[in-house]
Amino acid sequence: MSTDYYELLGVSRDASPDELKRAYRTAARRYHPDANPDDADAEARFKEIARAYETLSDPQKRAQYDRYGADGPQMGDPFGAGGFGDIFEAFFGGGSPFGGGMGRSGPTSGPDLQAAVDVTFETAVFGGTEEVTVRTAVACEDCEASGAKPGTHAETCRQCGGAGQVRQVRQSILGQMVTAVACPACGGSGEVIADPCDTCHGDGRFVTDKTYTVDIPAGVDSGSTLRLTGFGAAGVRGGGRGDLYLQVRVQPHERFERDGEHLRHELHLPVTQAALGTTIHFETLDGTEEIDVPRGTQTGRVFRLRGRGVPHVRGRGRGDLLVRVVVDTPTDLEPEVEEALRAIAAQRGEEVAPPEKGFMSRIKSALR
């Protein structure tokens, strides 16, 4: 980056004060940080430009610069007592032309709010709407958020002249330091309420319960946060509304568990169906699907129903439904069933425990 102040401003070395001023306006607007957010190079360039104009606009500093250059002894620092605010105030009527600076920026927006919303499992998968009630500040309709009693109006603060800020001068080792602080008389609003509204007591808003109908996007999960822009609390005396952040809490499902974009379910099958095979009419969230269970199915086998899972929140398509088989071994056997199983075991050459004997065994058999 060049350290030649004339070159920075794009003027000749014999430029007039008016030419310097016009060049500075153009360059400052181009490289101001508010016009180039998160651009470190533009911010550094802007500081150089401000330093160049602060030097060249002063006849004594300009003569000293012409003699010694930028590395020579300089008179003052453009970022000291007045800083950027003083320079911009001279050109743009107080503060940065991009909305920052020293001037009053108007009513402050209200704070953001946080709340939780409970949704059903099906709503989280397919999307839908839910109602949520929050305690919030809303604009007063009686005074139209002005804070003044109907028929009256706010008056310009006499202490700050409506600027919302007052300047304070203090001495430091570097000389006089000028800073701007919120006006203590009006709190920075630039206005005072002589006759406040009876409903909101001059605040321009009041606190109440507000119920909103919220759109739940398909695919959200517990812990997801939904941002509702402009659904937060209203600001004081006509200030804008903040945002509402909703934390989603999904209710559990009696049959399905969620695993990211997939759904999981354990399908319990009797040993006969697992051994011989069958067709299961399985109820998914989308309706009935047929699952063909082949002969000899073992515990742990997973059937994948593609596209029957959870939609992608930020994309197309859906996950899958994963059905894991659990083969149930019968415990209470009727005598004829036990006899049949023993015959099968004998035919297959499999050793099994002998039948139960004794008094208790006969009682159990009689009660069956």
N, C-alpha and C positions, 0 to 999 in steps of 0.2 A: 504494500500500500504506500503510495507516495506521501512524503511529508511536506511537499511544497503546497502551502496554503492557497496560493493563487490557482494552482493546477487542480487542487481538490474542488474548488468552487467553480472552475471552468471559466475564469476571467483573466484578463491581461494584468500585468503588474501596475499599470496606470489606471485601473478601473475606478470609476467614480463611486461614491457611497451608494447611490441608487442602483448602480449595476451590481455592487456587492450584495445589496439587500435582495434584489430579484434572483440572483444566482443562489443565495442561501435559501430562499423560499422553495425554489425548485428542488434543490438537492435534499433539503430537510424532509420535504414531503416524500421524496422517493425512498429514503433510507430510514425513516422513522421506525423504531421497533414495533410500534402498533400496526404498521403496515407490512411488517416483515416478521411475524411471530416466529420464535425459535430459530432465528437466523443470526448466529453470532457474528458473522462477517458483516451483515448489514448494520448491526448494532455498533460494531467497532468503527465502521465507516461513518455512521451518524455522529459519533463522538468526535471524530477527527474533523468533520465538517463544522460542528458547533464550535470547536476550539479554533478552527480557522477563522470563522466569521467573528467570533468574540475578539480575536486579535486584530484582524484587519479593519474592523469597524471603528476601532478606537485609534485616533490619529497618533497618539504617543506610542501605543503598543505596535501599531503598524510600522512606524519609523524604526522602532527597536528591532522588529522582526526583519525589516529590509536590511538592517545593518548586520545583525548577528545570525539570522535564520532561526529555525525552530528549536535548535539545540542551545541557543543562547539564553541569557537570563530573560525570563518572561514576567510580565506584570499581571498578577492575578490568575485565577483559575475559573474557567467558565462553569465548572461543576461544583464550585464552592458555595458562596453565599446565596446567590440567586439560582444557579443551576439551569437546567433545561427549561424549567417553568418560567423564569424571568425572560429568557430569550423568546420563547413562544408567545408569552403574554404580550410582548411588544409588537409581534407580527400578527397574531391570530386572535387578539381580543381576550386573552386569558386561557392558557392551557394548550394542550396539543390539538392539532386539527383532526386527530383521529379519535378523540373522545376521552383521552386521559387528561393529564395536566392539572392545573390549579383551580379551574372553574367548577362551579356547582354542577353536578351531573344529574340532578333530579332525584325524585324519591327512590329510596333503596328497595330492591325487590325483597319479598318475604323469604323466610327460611325454607329449606327443603324438609320434607317429612318422611318418616319411615313407618311402615306398618307391615302386617303379615296377612296373607290371604290363603285360606284353606280351600283346596280344590279336590274333587273326586279323582280317582285313578283314571277313569274314562275321559274326564275333561282334560287331564294332563296329556293323555295320549292323542286325543282327537281335536283338542281345542274347544273353546266355548266362552261363556261369560260367567262372571261371579260378581256378587255385590260385596263391597267393602266399605265400612264406616270408619271415618277417622275424625279425631278432634283437631280442628284447624281454625285459622283466622280467615274470615271472609270479608269482602269489601262491604262497607255500610251503605245500604241503598238510600237511607233517609237523607244523608248529606252527600251522596254520590262520591263517597270515599275522600272527600275533601277535609273532613274533620271539623268543619265549621257548621254552625247551626243553619238550617235552611233559611235562605233569605239574607245570609251574611257571607263573608268570604275571608280568606286568610289575608293578612297584611304583610308587606315586605318588612323583614327584620331590619330595625334601625341600626343595630350594632354592626352588622356585616354588609348592609346595603343589598341584601338578597343574594350575596355570593355564597353564603353557607360556610365561608371560611374567613378566618382573620389571620393576619400575619403577626408573627412574634419575632422580635429582634433580640439577639443575645450576643455577647462578646465571647470570643474564643481566641486561642493563640494564633489563629489564622485571620483574625479580624472579626467584623460583624457577620453573624450568621442569621439569615432570614429563613424562617420556616412558616408553613401554613398549617393551621390546625382547625378543627371543626369549631364553628362559632358556638360559644357556650350559651348564648341567649336562645338560639333556635335549634340547636342540636345538629346543625349542618344542613337543615332543610332550606334555609333562606327565607322562611316565612314563620309567622307566629299566629296563633289562633286566639283572637280576643274573646270570641263568644263560641265555645265549643259545642258540638252536637250532643244532644241529650242521650242519644242511643249509644254512640261509640266513645263519648267523652273526649272528643278531639283527636282520637287515634285514627279515624278513617276506616276502622275495621273492628270486628268483634269476634269472639271465639264461640264456636258452635260445633255440633256434630254434623258431618256432611257424608252422605252416602253416594258412592259412585258405582256405576256398572263398568267392570273392567273386562277387556278382551284378553282371554288367555290363549296364547299361541299354542298350536299343536306341538307336542314334544318337550314341553318344559318339565323340569324335574325338581324335586325338593332341593332347596338352597338356591334356586335360580332367583334373580332379582329383575323385576320389571320396572322400568322407568317411565313414569307418566309426566311428560313435560307440561308445566303450567298447572298441575293439580296440587301444588303445595300451598303453603300459607300465603295470604295476601300481604303485601308490604304496607308500611305506614303511609297514610294519606295518599292513596293512589299508586303506591309502589306495585310493581309487577309481582306475580305469584311465583313461588319457587316450584320445585319438582317434587313428585311423590314417588318414593322408592318402595316397592312391594316385594317382600320376601315370600316366595311360594312354598307352601307346605302341602305335599301330596298325601292324601289318605291312603292307607294300605288296601290292597285288594285281597279278597278271600281265596282266590285261586292262583293269581299270577304274581310273580316277583319281577322287578325291573332290574336289568343289568345293562346300564347305558342305553343303547338304542334297541336292545333285545329284551324280550320277555321270556321268562322261564316258568316251567310247570312240571311237577312230578306226577306222572300217570301211574297209578297203582293197578296192576293186572294180576288176576288169579293165575296160579301156576298152570292151570289147564289151557287158558288162552295164550299164555306165553309159550307153552310147549307145542300147542297144536296150530297156533296162528288164528287171527281173527281180523275183523274190520271194525274199528272204533269210530263212532260218530262223536267227534270232539268239538265242544263249544269254545270258539275263540271270541275275542272282542268284536270281530267282524261278522260272526255268524258260525254256522256249522261246517266243519271240515271233516273229511274222511281220512283216517290214518290206517293204512294197511300194515298190520303187525304180522311179520313172517313167522313161520314155525321156528321154535327154538330160540325165541328172543330172550336175552339175558338182562338182568338188572344193570342199569348204567347205559343201555343203548339210548341214543338221542335221535328223535325225529325232528327235522328242521322244516318248519312251515315258513317259507320265504315270503317276505313282505307283510307278515302279520304281526310285526313288532311295533316299535315307536317311530314316528316320523322324525326326520332330521330337522332340527329347529332352524338351522341356517343352510338349508339345501333341499334337494329333492330326494324322494325315496323313503323307505322305511326299513327298520331292522327286521329281524326274524323272530319267530316264536319257537323256542327250543323246548321240546317235550321229552323229558327224561323218564325212562321206564323203571319202575320198581316192582319186581315180582314178589307178590305176597305169598308166603307159605302158610297154609291153613293150620290152625292150632286145635280147634275143637272139631274132631272128626266123628261123624256118625259111624256106627259099627260097620255098615255095609261099605261105606267109603273107605274106611281103614282096611277092610278085607280086600277091596279092589286094589288098593295101593300096595298091599303086601304081595298080592298076586303079580302085580307088575314088577315089583322089586325082585321077586323070585325068578320071573321070566328073564329079567335083565342080569341076573346073577349078582345083585347088589345086596350087601349085608345090611340089615336094619335091626333095631332094637326089638326084643320080644314083646308080645302084648302085655299090657298091665294085668296083674293078677291080685287076688285078695278081696277082702270084704269091700273096701272102698271102691275098687274097680268095678265090682258087681253092682254097687249102688249107682255109680255113674252111668253104667250101661242101662240100668233099669229106668233111670230118670230121662234118658234120651228118647 
